[in-house]
Amino acid sequence: MKYVETIKIVDGVVQQFEYHKRRAYSTTGIIMPDINVPKDMCNGVVKCRVVYDKEVSAIEFIPYVTPTIQSLKVIDVVGYFYDKKYTDRAQLQELFNQRQACHDVLITVNGLITDTSFCNVVLENEEGLFTPQLPLLHGTKRAFLIDQGIIEPRVIRIDELKDYRRMHLINAMIDLDNPTTIVDINNVAI
C-alpha cells in the first residue's frame, strides 16, 4: 500500500511541514525527510507530492493553480473508506463521477457530512466556522486551523446544512479564504 503527502510550497518555503511529518509517521512510522525545493520551483505556489510506504519512493514538484469549485452534489455512503491518504483514489473517483453538473461531490456517511473528493470542509454561520468532527481524512490544513482555534469540530448532519450560509473547501494546497473554493449553501444539490 502506497500513501501520499501533498505539501504546499510558497516562494520556496514549505508550509505546515510538521503536520505532514506527523501524519506520515502515524500512517507508516516513516520519518519524513526534509524537502529540498529545486531552484526552479522557488517562485509562486508549488505542489510537492511525496509518495511513501516505509520509505519515500518518489518526490515531485508541480506549479499549482487553485481549482474553481462553486457547486457540490451530495453523495451518501455507508462506512468510512479513506482514513489514510492513499495513492489509490479509485473509490473517491467513483463518487466524483456521480457529481452530475456540479463541480465536486460532498460525501456524507450515514447522513453525517464528511469531505469532498479532495478537500475537508468548513461550514460557516453566524456562530463561527465549523468542520465535521468525523471527516473521511484528517487533513493537515484542517488540523492546523483547529490548533489555531480558527475552526471548531462538531458533528454536522446533512439535514443541518440549512443552518449554514456557505462552505469553505480546504486542503494542504487551498486556504480557508480562497474565493474560488467557497460554496454558497444554495449550490449544494441534495
N, CA, C and O of each residue as an XYZ file, in Angstrom:
760
protein
N       0.849     -1.179      0.000
C       0.000      0.000      0.000
C       0.896      1.244      0.000
O       1.823      1.357      0.803
N       0.602      2.173     -0.915
C       1.353      3.428     -1.007
C       0.494      4.578     -0.495
O      -0.730      4.557     -0.618
N       1.141      5.565      0.072
C       0.497      6.742      0.625
C       1.126      7.977      0.003
O       2.193      7.902     -0.606
N       0.455      9.119      0.160
C       0.966     10.351     -0.422
C       0.748     11.516      0.537
O      -0.275     11.603      1.216
N       1.715     12.390      0.574
C       1.564     13.681      1.239
C       1.667     14.742      0.155
O       2.601     14.735     -0.646
N       0.713     15.641      0.136
C       0.717     16.767     -0.788
C       1.064     17.998      0.034
O       0.321     18.380      0.938
N       2.186     18.611     -0.281
C       2.746     19.670      0.561
C       2.819     20.971     -0.235
O       3.319     20.998     -1.360
N       2.319     22.034      0.359
C       2.324     23.342     -0.293
C       3.664     24.034     -0.060
O       4.199     24.048      1.049
N       4.185     24.606     -1.143
C       5.408     25.396     -1.079
C       5.091     26.766     -1.662
O       4.574     26.863     -2.775
N       5.396     27.823     -0.917
C       5.142     29.186     -1.374
C       6.474     29.927     -1.424
O       7.133     30.121     -0.402
N       6.858     30.339     -2.635
C       8.125     31.049     -2.853
C       9.298     30.319     -2.201
O      10.171     30.936     -1.591
N       9.300     29.007     -2.342
C      10.397     28.184     -1.852
C      10.294     27.764     -0.400
O      11.160     27.040      0.092
N       9.250     28.203      0.301
C       9.091     27.889      1.724
C       8.027     26.803      1.893
O       6.889     26.973      1.454
N       8.395     25.688      2.528
C       7.487     24.570      2.777
C       6.495     24.980      3.864
O       6.892     25.500      4.907
N       5.205     24.746      3.619
C       4.140     25.169      4.528
C       3.684     24.013      5.434
O       3.488     22.891      4.966
N       3.520     24.293      6.707
C       2.987     23.356      7.705
C       3.589     21.948      7.613
O       2.879     20.948      7.717
N       4.893     21.891      7.420
C       5.569     20.610      7.219
C       5.458     19.689      8.426
O       5.393     18.470      8.266
N       5.436     20.250      9.622
C       5.329     19.426     10.833
C       4.052     18.577     10.818
O       4.059     17.439     11.288
N       2.975     19.120     10.286
C       1.713     18.378     10.220
C       1.814     17.204      9.247
O       1.263     16.132      9.496
N       2.518     17.414      8.143
C       2.718     16.327      7.171
C       3.622     15.241      7.754
O       3.360     14.049      7.590
N       4.679     15.660      8.431
C       5.587     14.689      9.053
C       4.852     13.849     10.095
O       5.048     12.637     10.184
N       4.007     14.509     10.878
C       3.249     13.811     11.924
C       2.293     12.785     11.304
O       2.195     11.656     11.784
N       1.583     13.183     10.230
C       0.641     12.251      9.614
C       1.368     11.078      8.957
O       0.925      9.936      9.073
N       2.474     11.347      8.270
C       3.239     10.266      7.637
C       3.738      9.283      8.690
O       3.696      8.069      8.488
N       4.208      9.815      9.809
C       4.704      8.945     10.876
C       3.568      8.092     11.449
O       3.753      6.900     11.696
N       2.396      8.698     11.659
C       1.285      7.916     12.214
C       0.742      6.911     11.197
O       0.116      5.925     11.585
N       0.971      7.144      9.912
C       0.497      6.236      8.870
C       1.381      5.004      8.763
O       0.871      3.884      8.756
N       2.705      5.186      8.680
C       3.600      4.032      8.468
C       4.803      3.985      9.404
O       5.573      3.025      9.370
N       4.971      4.998     10.230
C       6.156      5.046     11.080
C       7.355      5.680     10.395
O       8.452      5.687     10.955
N       7.166      6.216      9.183
C       8.266      6.825      8.442
C       8.651      8.168      9.058
O       7.796      8.930      9.509
N       9.934      8.434      9.066
C      10.440      9.755      9.428
C      10.613     10.496      8.102
O      11.538     10.202      7.344
N       9.740     11.442      7.822
C       9.766     12.173      6.554
C      11.031     13.031      6.473
O      11.314     13.820      7.375
N      11.791     12.868      5.381
C      12.996     13.689      5.233
C      12.634     15.136      4.902
O      11.524     15.420      4.450
N      13.575     16.041      5.129
C      13.357     17.439      4.756
C      13.139     17.535      3.254
O      13.640     16.713      2.487
N      12.393     18.538      2.851
C      12.107     18.763      1.437
C      13.099     19.784      0.898
O      13.160     20.917      1.375
N      13.867     19.378     -0.087
C      14.793     20.295     -0.754
C      14.125     20.791     -2.030
O      13.988     20.049     -3.003
N      13.713     22.051     -2.012
C      12.969     22.623     -3.127
C      13.943     23.005     -4.242
O      14.883     23.764     -4.003
N      13.731     22.490     -5.460
C      14.605     22.870     -6.577
C      14.527     24.378     -6.844
O      13.485     25.001     -6.641
N      15.627     24.943     -7.295
C      15.692     26.396     -7.537
C      14.611     26.874     -8.500
O      14.072     27.970     -8.341
N      14.295     26.054     -9.495
C      13.285     26.476    -10.483
C      11.856     26.360     -9.953
O      10.910     26.667    -10.678
N      11.682     25.928     -8.712
C      10.358     25.808     -8.092
C      10.224     26.728     -6.873
O       9.387     26.489     -6.003
N      11.038     27.764     -6.813
C      11.042     28.659     -5.655
C      10.248     29.945     -5.862
O      10.337     30.863     -5.045
N       9.478     30.023     -6.935
C       8.628     31.196     -7.162
C       7.179     30.767     -7.270
O       6.849     29.824     -7.989
N       6.313     31.470     -6.545
C       4.891     31.167     -6.605
C       4.520     29.961     -5.760
O       5.259     29.553     -4.864
N       3.345     29.395     -6.071
C       2.823     28.260     -5.312
C       3.128     26.974     -6.070
O       2.831     26.842     -7.257
N       3.730     26.032     -5.349
C       4.145     24.748     -5.923
C       3.575     23.625     -5.068
O       3.537     23.712     -3.841
N       3.132     22.571     -5.745
C       2.644     21.367     -5.063
C       3.777     20.340     -5.053
O       4.297     19.954     -6.100
N       4.142     19.913     -3.857
C       5.144     18.856     -3.699
C       4.393     17.587     -3.331
O       3.669     17.553     -2.336
N       4.565     16.555     -4.128
C       3.869     15.284     -3.912
C       4.902     14.247     -3.490
O       5.808     13.916     -4.256
N       4.762     13.732     -2.262
C       5.691     12.748     -1.711
C       4.955     11.415     -1.587
O       3.979     11.311     -0.845
N       5.419     10.399     -2.309
C       4.837      9.060     -2.260
C       5.714      8.201     -1.354
O       6.940      8.233     -1.455
N       5.077      7.432     -0.464
C       5.847      6.654      0.508
C       5.072      5.436      0.981
O       3.861      5.322      0.792
N       5.815      4.533      1.601
C       5.262      3.481      2.450
C       6.182      3.491      3.671
O       6.088      4.398      4.497
N       7.062      2.508      3.802
C       8.038      2.570      4.911
C       9.201      3.502      4.577
O       9.984      3.873      5.452
N       9.304      3.877      3.293
C      10.312      4.857      2.863
C       9.750      5.656      1.697
O       8.776      5.247      1.065
N      10.364      6.790      1.419
C       9.922      7.650      0.317
C      10.325      7.003     -1.001
O      11.484      6.632     -1.188
N       9.355      6.869     -1.924
C       9.657      6.272     -3.222
C       9.642      7.293     -4.353
O      10.183      7.026     -5.426
N       9.027      8.466     -4.133
C       9.001      9.494     -5.178
C       8.687     10.855     -4.567
O       7.896     10.975     -3.632
N       9.334     11.873     -5.127
C       9.031     13.265     -4.773
C       8.940     14.034     -6.087
O       9.856     13.989     -6.909
N       7.824     14.740     -6.278
C       7.702     15.554     -7.482
C       7.191     16.938     -7.122
O       6.480     17.116     -6.133
N       7.564     17.913     -7.941
C       7.187     19.307     -7.742
C       6.432     19.778     -8.978
O       6.884     19.577    -10.105
N       5.272     20.409     -8.759
C       4.414     20.837     -9.865
C       3.888     22.239     -9.550
O       3.354     22.456     -8.462
N       4.027     23.197    -10.476
C       3.380     24.504    -10.245
C       1.883     24.289    -10.019
O       1.272     23.433    -10.659
N       1.295     25.068     -9.107
C      -0.082     24.821     -8.690
C      -1.008     25.966     -9.064
O      -0.683     27.141     -8.897
N      -2.164     25.588     -9.573
C      -3.249     26.537     -9.839
C      -4.460     26.040     -9.052
O      -4.869     24.888     -9.198
N      -5.027     26.900     -8.226
C      -6.179     26.527     -7.410
C      -7.402     26.300     -8.297
O      -7.693     27.126     -9.162
N      -8.120     25.196     -8.098
C      -9.316     24.941     -8.902
C     -10.474     25.856     -8.493
O     -10.444     26.487     -7.436
N     -11.476     25.910     -9.343
C     -12.715     26.616     -9.014
C     -13.776     25.568     -8.720
O     -14.091     24.731     -9.565
N     -14.325     25.624     -7.509
C     -15.388     24.707     -7.098
C     -16.474     25.559     -6.473
O     -16.292     26.119     -5.392
N     -17.611     25.655     -7.161
C     -18.695     26.505     -6.700
C     -19.996     25.746     -6.474
O     -20.991     26.327     -6.039
N     -19.991     24.425     -6.775
C     -21.207     23.630     -6.578
C     -20.843     22.205     -6.190
O     -19.823     21.670     -6.626
N     -21.697     21.593     -5.360
C     -21.449     20.243     -4.853
C     -22.711     19.391     -4.952
O     -23.821     19.888     -4.765
N     -22.533     18.121     -5.242
C     -23.617     17.128     -5.250
C     -23.415     16.217     -4.044
O     -22.345     15.628     -3.889
N     -24.425     16.096     -3.193
C     -24.336     15.242     -2.006
C     -24.438     13.781     -2.420
O     -25.360     13.386     -3.134
N     -23.480     12.987     -1.962
C     -23.461     11.539     -2.183
C     -23.328     10.876     -0.817
O     -22.354     11.125     -0.106
N     -24.288     10.039     -0.440
C     -24.238      9.359      0.850
C     -23.654      7.964      0.674
O     -24.045      7.229     -0.232
N     -22.718      7.605      1.543
C     -22.103      6.278      1.516
C     -22.260      5.635      2.891
O     -22.585      6.305      3.872
N     -22.027      4.338      2.943
C     -22.099      3.607      4.200
C     -20.685      3.220      4.604
O     -20.017      2.475      3.887
N     -20.226      3.716      5.739
C     -18.911      3.338      6.246
C     -17.777      4.179      5.686
O     -17.853      4.699      4.573
N     -16.723      4.299      6.485
C     -15.545      5.072      6.103
C     -14.606      4.206      5.284
O     -14.483      3.005      5.526
N     -13.942      4.823      4.309
C     -13.098      4.042      3.409
C     -11.801      4.756      3.032
O     -10.956      4.160      2.364
N     -11.621      5.994      3.433
C     -10.418      6.742      3.041
C      -9.828      7.414      4.282
O      -9.723      8.639      4.345
N      -9.446      6.598      5.266
C      -8.959      7.121      6.539
C      -7.487      7.504      6.524
O      -6.992      8.141      7.453
N      -6.790      7.110      5.455
C      -5.393      7.487      5.262
C      -5.274      8.032      3.847
O      -6.108      7.727      2.994
N      -4.252      8.832      3.590
C      -4.120      9.447      2.271
C      -3.410      8.480      1.329
O      -2.200      8.557      1.117
N      -4.203      7.569      0.774
C      -3.690      6.543     -0.135
C      -3.431      7.131     -1.519
O      -4.070      8.106     -1.915
N      -2.496      6.538     -2.247
C      -2.316      6.922     -3.647
C      -3.468      6.383     -4.481
O      -3.819      6.977     -5.500
N      -4.062      5.271     -4.069
C      -5.204      4.688     -4.771
C      -6.480      5.433     -4.364
O      -6.970      5.301     -3.242
N      -6.994      6.209     -5.301
C      -8.192      7.017     -5.046
C      -9.396      6.509     -5.845
O     -10.308      7.280     -6.141
N      -9.408      5.229     -6.192
C     -10.455      4.677     -7.052
C     -11.848      4.883     -6.465
O     -12.769      5.262     -7.189
N     -12.019      4.638     -5.164
C     -13.343      4.804     -4.556
C     -13.784      6.263     -4.578
O     -14.954      6.556     -4.828
N     -12.850      7.180     -4.316
C     -13.182      8.597     -4.376
C     -13.518      9.010     -5.803
O     -14.419      9.819     -6.022
N     -12.801      8.462     -6.768
C     -13.067      8.776     -8.168
C     -14.465      8.301     -8.580
O     -15.163      8.994     -9.320
N     -14.869      7.128     -8.103
C     -16.216      6.624     -8.396
C     -17.281      7.587     -7.872
O     -18.281      7.840     -8.544
N     -17.061      8.122     -6.668
C     -18.009      9.089     -6.107
C     -17.980     10.392     -6.901
O     -19.029     10.962     -7.202
N     -16.788     10.861     -7.238
C     -16.636     12.090     -8.015
C     -17.379     11.983     -9.352
O     -17.962     12.960     -9.822
N     -17.355     10.816     -9.948
C     -18.020     10.605    -11.236
C     -19.539     10.739    -11.145
O     -20.220     10.810    -12.168
N     -20.070     10.774     -9.920
C     -21.519     10.922     -9.717
C     -21.932     12.380     -9.482
O     -23.060     12.640     -9.064
N     -21.052     13.309     -9.742
C     -21.295     14.714     -9.425
C     -22.324     15.395    -10.323
O     -22.782     16.496    -10.017
N     -22.693     14.744    -11.434
C     -23.646     15.295    -12.394
C     -23.135     16.643    -12.900
O     -22.003     16.715    -13.380
N     -23.919     17.704    -12.810
C     -23.498     19.009    -13.349
C     -22.687     19.827    -12.338
O     -22.295     20.956    -12.633
N     -22.436     19.276    -11.170
C     -21.716     20.003    -10.118
C     -20.201     19.868    -10.305
O     -19.720     18.991    -11.022
N     -19.470     20.760     -9.641
C     -18.009     20.732     -9.719
C     -17.390     19.566     -8.946
O     -16.351     19.041     -9.346
N     -18.021     19.161     -7.844
C     -17.468     18.104     -6.999
C     -18.614     17.477     -6.207
O     -19.773     17.861     -6.360
N     -18.273     16.511     -5.364
C     -19.257     15.862     -4.506
C     -18.997     16.220     -3.052
O     -17.859     16.464     -2.652
N     -20.065     16.248     -2.271
C     -19.979     16.370     -0.820
C     -20.371     15.008     -0.280
O     -21.516     14.580     -0.424
N     -19.418     14.327      0.344
C     -19.629     12.955      0.800
C     -20.205     12.971      2.213
O     -19.667     13.611      3.117
N     -21.307     12.252      2.376
C     -21.858     12.045      3.711
C     -21.788     10.553      4.017
O     -21.920      9.714      3.126
N     -21.580     10.243      5.282
C     -21.555      8.859      5.734
C     -22.704      8.695      6.719
O     -22.695      9.269      7.808
N     -23.692      7.901      6.317
C     -24.880      7.696      7.147
C     -25.502      9.026      7.579
O     -25.939      9.174      8.720
N     -25.538      9.990      6.654
C     -26.161     11.276      6.926
C     -25.279     12.319      7.573
O     -25.713     13.455      7.764
N     -24.038     11.963      7.920
C     -23.111     12.928      8.521
C     -22.199     13.502      7.440
O     -21.633     12.757      6.639
N     -22.059     14.822      7.420
C     -21.181     15.473      6.454
C     -19.733     15.116      6.773
O     -19.321     15.148      7.933
N     -18.957     14.773      5.731
C     -17.533     14.466      5.917
C     -16.681     15.414      5.077
O     -16.305     16.484      5.555
N     -16.372     15.044      3.837
C     -15.443     15.772      2.978
C     -15.974     15.828      1.544
O     -17.023     15.261      1.237
N     -15.238     16.515      0.677
C     -15.469     16.406     -0.760
C     -14.505     15.340     -1.277
O     -13.888     14.630     -0.483
N     -14.371     15.223     -2.582
C     -13.483     14.189     -3.120
C     -12.010     14.473     -2.845
O     -11.185     13.561     -2.898
N     -11.668     15.736     -2.551
C     -10.262     16.026     -2.253
C     -10.052     17.166     -1.261
O      -8.937     17.668     -1.123
N     -11.105     17.574     -0.576
C     -10.983     18.658      0.409
C     -11.742     18.324      1.681
O     -12.761     17.634      1.654
N     -11.228     18.826      2.796
C     -12.015     18.893      4.014
C     -12.947     20.090      3.860
O     -12.704     20.971      3.036
N     -14.004     20.117      4.648
C     -14.967     21.212      4.547
C     -15.049     21.970      5.865
O     -14.853     21.414      6.945
N     -15.348     23.268      5.736
C     -15.579     24.144      6.880
C     -16.877     24.879      6.591
O     -16.990     25.584      5.588
N     -17.853     24.712      7.471
C     -19.144     25.371      7.297
C     -19.184     26.644      8.130
O     -18.686     26.692      9.255
N     -19.787     27.669      7.550
C     -19.825     28.976      8.201
C     -21.263     29.393      8.465
O     -22.133     29.265      7.603
N     -21.499     29.900      9.681
C     -22.758     30.566     10.010
C     -22.441     31.704     10.971
O     -21.271     32.005     11.209
N     -23.474     32.342     11.526
C     -23.247     33.498     12.403
C     -22.504     33.109     13.694
O     -21.934     33.977     14.355
N     -22.505     31.836     14.053
C     -21.793     31.386     15.257
C     -20.292     31.232     15.023
O     -19.510     31.332     15.969
N     -19.878     30.989     13.776
C     -18.456     30.812     13.504
C     -18.191     29.832     12.373
O     -19.007     29.656     11.469
N     -17.025     29.198     12.452
C     -16.550     28.255     11.433
C     -16.426     26.870     12.053
O     -15.778     26.698     13.086
N     -17.059     25.877     11.409
C     -17.122     24.534     11.970
C     -16.737     23.501     10.915
O     -17.103     23.621      9.746
N     -16.001     22.499     11.343
C     -15.599     21.412     10.459
C     -16.186     20.109     10.993
O     -16.295     19.939     12.207
N     -16.562     19.196     10.118
C     -17.110     17.927     10.610
C     -16.160     17.235     11.589
O     -14.958     17.127     11.344
N     -16.715     16.781     12.672
C     -15.912     16.084     13.687
C     -15.393     14.754     13.152
O     -14.347     14.273     13.588
N     -16.118     14.162     12.212
C     -15.745     12.852     11.668
C     -15.493     12.939     10.159
O     -16.303     12.446      9.374
N     -14.374     13.561      9.739
C     -14.086     13.617      8.304
C     -13.631     12.246      7.807
O     -13.288     11.369      8.600
N     -13.634     12.073      6.496
C     -13.023     10.850      5.951
C     -11.536     10.858      6.263
O     -10.985      9.871      6.751
N     -10.893     11.985      5.977
C      -9.449     12.122      6.150
C      -9.166     13.316      7.057
O      -9.691     14.409      6.842
N      -8.346     13.099      8.056
C      -7.935     14.194      8.939
C      -6.818     14.960      8.247
O      -5.642     14.617      8.366
N      -7.212     16.011      7.516
C      -6.266     16.779      6.715
C      -5.323     17.628      7.545
O      -5.619     17.976      8.688
N      -4.191     17.953      6.957
C      -3.178     18.745      7.655
C      -3.614     20.195      7.827
O      -3.377     20.780      8.884
N      -4.245     20.788      6.819
C      -4.729     22.176      6.934
C      -5.834     22.234      7.983
O      -5.890     23.173      8.778
N      -6.709     21.238      7.989
C      -7.786     21.158      8.982
C      -7.183     21.110     10.385
O      -7.617     21.847     11.270
N      -6.190     20.251     10.592
C      -5.540     20.132     11.908
C      -4.900     21.458     12.325
O      -5.007     21.868     13.481
N      -4.240     22.120     11.387
C      -3.602     23.406     11.662
C      -4.649     24.442     12.094
O      -4.444     25.152     13.079
N      -5.766     24.529     11.365
C      -6.797     25.522     11.690
C      -7.490     25.218     13.018
O      -7.881     26.137     13.738
N      -7.642     23.939     13.344
C      -8.189     23.565     14.655
C      -7.209     23.975     15.748
O      -7.605     24.569     16.751
N      -5.929     23.658     15.555
C      -4.909     24.010     16.553
C      -4.814     25.523     16.767
O      -4.518     25.975     17.873
N      -5.062     26.300     15.717
C      -5.014     27.760     15.806
C      -6.287     28.345     16.423
O      -6.343     29.542     16.707
N      -7.309     27.507     16.632
C      -8.575     27.978     17.187
C      -9.443     28.716     16.171
O     -10.362     29.441     16.553
N      -9.161     28.539     14.890
C      -9.904     29.237     13.837
C     -11.185     28.485     13.474
O     -12.213     29.098     13.186
N     -11.111     27.148     13.489
C     -12.293     26.332     13.208
C     -12.509     25.378     14.374
O     -11.584     25.056     15.119
N     -13.757     24.935     14.512
C     -14.107     24.046     15.621
C     -14.791     22.792     15.077
O     -15.725     22.896     14.283
N     -14.336     21.607     15.495
C     -15.012     20.379     15.066
C     -16.379     20.237     15.732
O     -16.554     20.575     16.903
N     -17.342     19.732     14.964
C     -18.660     19.388     15.520
C     -19.317     18.386     14.584
O     -19.023     18.343     13.389
N     -20.201     17.591     15.142
C     -20.977     16.659     14.326
C     -21.971     17.495     13.535
O     -22.727     18.282     14.106
N     -21.966     17.319     12.200
C     -22.866     18.088     11.340
C     -23.610     17.115     10.430
O     -23.008     16.432      9.602
N     -24.920     17.067     10.599
C     -25.774     16.204      9.786
C     -26.164     16.937      8.502
O     -26.233     18.165      8.475
N     -26.413     16.183      7.458
C     -26.788     16.797      6.187
C     -28.076     17.602      6.321
O     -28.242     18.608      5.632
N     -28.994     17.180      7.197
C     -30.242     17.944      7.362
C     -30.028     19.243      8.138
O     -30.956     20.042      8.263
N     -28.821     19.467      8.659
C     -28.474     20.726      9.324
C     -27.776     21.703      8.374
O     -27.416     22.809      8.777
N     -27.588     21.305      7.137
C     -26.895     22.144      6.157
C     -27.560     23.515      6.028
O     -26.877     24.522      5.837
N     -28.880     23.557      6.131
C     -29.644     24.801      6.015
C     -29.285     25.807      7.111
O     -29.604     26.990      6.989
N     -28.626     25.350      8.183
C     -28.236     26.225      9.282
C     -26.944     26.998      8.986
O     -26.489     27.789      9.811
N     -26.367     26.768      7.822
C     -25.117     27.419      7.430
C     -25.337     28.207      6.144
O     -26.256     27.921      5.376
N     -24.479     29.206      5.919
C     -24.664     30.015      4.705
C     -23.684     29.677      3.602
O     -23.990     29.839      2.421
N     -22.503     29.206      3.983
C     -21.536     28.816      2.952
C     -20.550     27.796      3.494
O     -20.442     27.576      4.700
N     -19.829     27.179      2.553
C     -18.884     26.123      2.887
C     -17.535     26.463      2.252
O     -17.451     26.752      1.058
N     -16.496     26.424      3.061
C     -15.132     26.650      2.583
C     -14.494     25.277      2.370
O     -14.570     24.416      3.247
N     -13.871     25.071      1.222
C     -13.165     23.825      0.944
C     -11.688     24.070      1.194
O     -11.114     25.030      0.681
N     -11.072     23.193      1.990
C      -9.669     23.380      2.352
C      -8.905     22.080      2.160
O      -9.461     20.988      2.281
N      -7.642     22.216      1.864
C      -6.693     21.104      1.916
C      -5.302     21.703      2.039
O      -5.175     22.918      2.191
N      -4.284     20.909      1.981
C      -2.926     21.415      2.161
C      -2.604     22.534      1.184
O      -1.810     23.422      1.493
N      -3.218     22.496      0.006
C      -2.940     23.484     -1.035
C      -3.915     24.656     -1.035
O      -3.609     25.709     -1.594
N      -5.074     24.494     -0.423
C      -6.140     25.501     -0.507
C      -6.423     26.093      0.871
O      -6.758     25.377      1.815
N      -6.283     27.411      0.965
C      -6.511     28.111      2.221
C      -7.993     28.374      2.461
O      -8.808     28.308      1.541
N      -8.319     28.670      3.696
C      -9.694     28.893      4.140
C     -10.378     30.029      3.386
O     -11.572     29.947      3.100
N      -9.643     31.081      3.064
C     -10.243     32.282      2.471
C     -10.129     32.333      0.950
O     -10.292     33.403      0.363
N      -9.855     31.208      0.303
C      -9.714     31.197     -1.151
C     -11.077     31.373     -1.812
O     -11.939     30.510     -1.650
N     -11.304     32.455     -2.550
C     -12.644     32.725     -3.101
C     -13.120     31.720     -4.154
O     -14.325     31.600     -4.375
N     -12.216     31.005     -4.801
C     -12.645     30.058     -5.841
C     -13.114     28.723     -5.270
O     -13.602     27.869     -6.011
N     -12.969     28.539     -3.951
C     -13.390     27.281     -3.321
C     -14.319     27.533     -2.127
O     -14.310     26.788     -1.147
N     -15.109     28.587     -2.231
C     -16.151     28.861     -1.241
C     -17.484     28.617     -1.934
O     -17.786     29.235     -2.956
N     -18.275     27.714     -1.372
C     -19.524     27.291     -1.992
C     -20.705     27.828     -1.199
O     -20.819     27.580      0.001
N     -21.585     28.567     -1.873
C     -22.842     29.014     -1.262
C     -23.689     27.755     -0.985
O     -23.784     26.865     -1.830
N     -24.287     27.697      0.185
C     -25.075     26.516      0.556
C     -26.199     26.242     -0.452
O     -26.601     25.092     -0.629
N     -26.699     27.274     -1.103
C     -27.727     27.096     -2.134
C     -27.209     26.331     -3.351
O     -27.998     25.850     -4.164
N     -25.884     26.219     -3.477
C     -25.278     25.497     -4.594
C     -24.871     24.071     -4.216
O     -24.050     23.452     -4.894
N     -25.447     23.560     -3.137
C     -25.229     22.169     -2.725
C     -26.498     21.394     -3.071
O     -27.555     21.616     -2.480
N     -26.378     20.477     -4.041
C     -27.536     19.692     -4.504
C     -27.686     18.440     -3.655
O     -26.804     17.583     -3.631
N     -28.808     18.344     -2.961
C     -29.041     17.199     -2.082
C     -29.810     16.119     -2.824
O     -30.106     15.069     -2.254
